[in-house]
């Protein structure tokens, strides 16, 4: 059974940094993507970025480009979202999701973005972690 568990959320001051982790278990394919999304109260869920294994390809949404980095800790099967220069508008519940390899169209043919960037392309979701940016 595929499971995703996010951690690392919390309260941070504007301009600060935060490191979110997505621990994945039960994945059945070496080819898979992990997407990061967020949803603020009263707003639709929006993509932040994604990571594609095993090639390590990444995509960052233009709204957060330059302020986030996505990386993978292979030993821990964890994908990390590092955020910096946080703003109050970054306040949201952050989710990670995976396709568990279902979107094979991303893995064997180069395309842009290199991993699924929209929520409907993902099947499995974590429970979310709250990020609050406030002074």
Buried (B, 14 or more C-beta within 10 A) or exposed (E): EBEBBBEBBEEBEEEBEBBBBBBBEEBEBEBBBBBBBBBBEEEEBBBBBBBBBEEEBBBBBEEBEEBBBBEBEEEEBBBBBBBEEBEEEBBBBBBBBBBBBBBEEBBEEEEEBBBBBEBEBBEBBBEBBEBBBEE
